[in-house]
Amino acid sequence: MEVQGKKTTTDRLLEAGRMLFWKYGFRKVSVEEICQAAGVSKMTFYRNFENKTAFAKQILDQAVEEGITRFSTIMDSDVSAQEKIRKLILLKTEGTADISREFIEDVYSSRGEELQQYMMQLTGKTAGMIVGAFRQAQEKGFFRKDFHPEMLIAMSMKMIDLLTDEHLNKLYSNANEMIVEMTRIMTCGIGAGKEN
């Protein structure tokens, strides 16, 4: 049970795992390192999680849920399209600030592996919600009615290939910088307003 003001063992493990996975990738981090960072024993880890992959899935679930909550808050706010876009870019910047190339490689390049398949399932589940939110914003006049939100989803899926492209990776000092640039490129021009 959680004592008010203190983190549960599970919370400490998830926080440590997220920090380590984001920084070093899934494969390079051991259960021992996660336990050491969280200040718990391996026995405690295995009491809470079946294995490292199940643990990583819970971290991904938590990260996606946090992102969806923040995304929904931005999309539901009564601010201009430009402000929504600015906030969405900031959200993407903050959400990817600590993600390493190693993590991206482990989660997106390991085609056919369980964690990569799980990430694709999560992405698929959130895509419908994102499209719906953009459609509602279109109906309210925040974004052009003639753009298809599905194109944003398709483009974001193609970002995965770009993120793992060796040539493009050399152009950026870190994964976050590359993700933010792609997000800015994708979101330019979807706001309702005067044509240039």
Secondary structure, 3 states (H helix, E strand, C coil): CCCCCCCCHHHHHHHHHHHHHHHHCCCCCCHHHHHHHHCCCHHHHHHHCCCHHHHHHHHHHHHHHHHHHHHHHHHHCCCCHHHHHHHHHHHHHHHHCCCCHHHHHHHHHCCCCHHHHHHHHHHHHHHHHHHHHHHHHHHCCCECCCCCHHHHHHHHHHHHHHHCCHHHHCCCCCHHHHHHHHHHHHHCCCECCCCC
